[in-house]
Amino acid sequence: QVCDRAAFMKDGRILKVYHKEEMVDEKVWPFVISYEDTHPLREEERQKGTIQFQKITTEYLHQVSFSLNRGECVVLFDRNKKLQTDIIDFICGNVDMFSGSVLFGDEVINYRLSKGQRERDIAIIGENATKTMLFYDMNYIDNLCFLLDKKVQKISAKRIKKSIQKEYYQELGDEVYEEDLNNLDKKSLYNLVYYRVQLLNPKVVFIIQPFSNADMYLRRHIVHLIRILKRKGIAVIIVAVSISDSLFVADRLLLFEEGSIQREYGTDEFEQLRIQI
């Protein structure tokens, strides 16, 4: 949109240089990887199970209200990292909301969200998740099942873990039997982070800066993993200080300034939004 020339590279070599007047879709498209969703969640499935955040007030947020449906992805965009800090502190139980409520369908959760409710209904995938969320002294299956003890008793039983390995082998292959996480590439480590949340199956997951420090191919894979959560029917909230590739997986974007929602964007406005922000 803004450059005068674009050099398309692979393995450290320039394959083609296009000048501004040459950069039309039919010429550029062969060099662009696809982010198309080939298995989107059906609209009727999204309508089942609305999650509402009503008049949420924290140290940074002021009377913030929004809702999202099952399998929907909403991006909370704020260049100020205070939004990110506030949400992490709340979900992790470090602080309570000053006021407001969260509704899961007809179930009202007040601002003093209990530890049990947080662990059962809300998950979080932090920034640089493969470094901050995985336990490298544990094997793959123990990492994958780590959150399940919030929902299932005696998850350490070998029989249960073997059953989970067998099920996830169909999608993930031999990595589910890996004993040392240091032997895995980044793609497999991200699989572990996101499939752990899929296995937990919370009502909503907050993802903080999901594309931080990821190259083009890894970003595409993260988009794929987020879509897997959506197809599971998990509501996804991405907290971002730059829109990056979030719009490829988002259904809506809420623009924040000084702790309040300034504007909401739908998918039909995303292209213009990429230019403006």
N, C-alpha and C positions, 0 to 999 in steps of 0.2 A: 504493500500500500504506500510506503513512504520512501523506499530505497531507489537509487538510480541504477544500480547493477546488483545482480544476484549470482553468486558462484555456487554451483551444486557440486558437492564433494562426496567421495567415498574412499575409505581407507587411506586418507591423507592425500588423495589426488583430486584435482579439479576435473570434473567430467564435462561441465558445460558452463559458460558464462552468458547470461542474458542481460541485455540492456533494457531500460525501462519500457521502451516501445515494443519490445519483444515479449514482455511478460504477460502473455495471455493464457487463459486456463488450459487450452489444448496443448501448449508447449510445456508448461510447468507441471501439469498433472502427473506425468510419468515419474517425476522425481519426488513426489509427495506420498507419504504413507497414509493409508486410509484409517480414519477414526470412526467409520460408519458403524452404527449399532445394528447388527443383523438379526438380533432376537430381543427387541424391546418388549417391556412388560405391557400387556394389553391394558387399555384405558379402564375397562371395567374392573380389573384387578387392583388398579391404583386407588379406586374409590373406597376400598374396604379398609377402614381403620385410619382415621384422621388423628394426627398429633398436633396439639395446639400449645403454643407458648403465649401466655396472656400477661401483659403488663409486667414483663420481667424487669426488675430494677436491681442493679448491682452497683459496685463502686464506679463502673464505667457506663453501664447501660441505663437508659432512662425510659421506663414504661414501654418496653419493646414488645410488640405482639406480632406473631405470624403463625401460619400453620402449614403443614405439608401432609401429603397422603402416603400411604403404604407404597413403597417402591419409587418414591419421588426423590429427586436430588435438588437441594437448594444450596446455592453458594452465598455465604455471608462475606461480602467484600468490604474491607476496611484497611486503608493504608496504615492506620494506627494499630500497633500490635497489642494495645490494651484489650481489645476485643478478644484476641486469642488467649491472652493471659487470664482474663476473667472467666472464660468458658472452661479452660483447663482446671482452674482452681475450683469452680463449682462442681464439675463432673467428678473430680478426684476427691471431693469432700473437704477440701482445705478451707472453704468459706461457704456460707449460705447466701442465697439471694436475700436482698433486703425485703423484697415483696414480690408478689406475682405467683402464678401457678402454671403447672404443666398438666395437660389433659391427654391421656391415652384412651381415645374413644370416649367412653362415659366415665372412666376412672380419673378422678381429680387427684393430682399430686400437689401438695402445697409447697411453698418455697423452702421448707425444711425437709428436703428430700432425704429419705433414710438411706443408709449405706446399702441395705438389701435391695431397695428399689433401684438405686444407681447401678449396682452390679448386675441386676437381672434385666433391666429394661434399656439401659443406656451404655453404649460402648464408646471408646475413643481410640483413634489411631493417631498417634502423635507425629510431629515432624521428625524426619529422619528415622522412621519407625524401625528399620532393620538394625539400627544401632541402639535404640532406646527401649524397644519392646521385646526383644528376643533374649533368651538365656543361653549363652554359648557353652555353658557347662552342662546343659541338658540336651538330649537327643531331639530329633524332629517330632516324634509322636508325643513326647512329654510337653514340648512347646505348643503343639497344636491343641492339646487337650487342657492347657493350663487354665483357661477361663471356665471350663465346664464344671469345676467344683462349686461354682456359684449356683448351678442349677441341678446338678446330679451328684448324689452322695456316692462315696467310694469309687471315684473315677479312676483311682490308681489300679483298679482291678485289671489284670492283664487281658482278660477276656474282652472287656469293653474296648480297650485300646486296639486290640487286634482286629476287632470288628470295624473300628473307625479306619484303621490302615487299609483294610480290604476295600472299604467303600471309596476312600479318597484316592486309592491307587488308580482307579478308572480315569480320574481327571489329572492327577499329578505325577503318576508313574513312580519310578524307583526312589525318588527323593523322600517319599513318606517313610522309608526304612533307613534313612541316613542317621548314623549315630553321632557324627561330628558336623555341626553347622558350618564350620570353617571350610568344608569341602564343597559347599554350595555356592553357585553364582548369585548375582543380585536378583535375577528374575525369580529364582527358587525361594530366596529369602523373603521377597515380597509376597509370593504365593503363601508362605507360612503365616505372615502377618494377617493377610486378608481372609484366608480360609479359616483361621482361628476365630475371627469375628463371625464368619458365615456359620460355623459350627455352633457358636454360642447363640446365634439367632436373636439378637436384641430387637427391640422395637425401633430404635434409632441409633445411628452411629455418627459421631462427630469425627471428621478427618481434618487434621491440621496441616496445611501446606503440603498436600500429597505429592506434588511434583518437584519438591525441593531437591536439588542436586541429582536429578535424573536426566539421562540423555534422551534423545528423540525416541529410540526404540523402547526404552524402559518406560517412558511416559505413556506411550501407546499401551503397553502392557498394564500399567496402573489403571488407565481408563477402562480396560477390559475387566480388571478385578473389581472396580467400583460398580460396573454394570452387573457383575455376578451378584453383588450384594443387593442391587436394586431388583433383579429378577427373583431373588429370594423373598422379596417383599419387605426388605429392611429400608426404612427411610434414611436417607443420607444427607448430612449437613456438612458441607465443605467450608472451612474457615480459611480465608485467603487474604494476603496482603498484595498479591498480584494475581491477575486472572489466569495467566499462563494457559494451560490446557483444560482448566476446569470447565469452560463453556462447552467442550465436546461432550461432557457427560451430564451437564446441568439441565434442569427443566426451568429453573428461575434463578435470578440473581437479585439479592437485596443489597443495595448500596448504603453503607453506614458512614456517618460523619458525626464525630463528637458524641458517640454513644446512642444515636438515634437512626432509624431508617429514613433515608432521604428519598429513595426511589426504588421501585421494583421493575425489573426488566424481564420480559418473556423471551422465548427462543427466537421469535421473529425479529427481535431487536439486537441479537447478539453480534451480528456482523458489524453493525454501526458502533456497538459498544467497544469492540476490539480496537477500533480507530480512535475513539474518544479517550479511553483510559490508558 
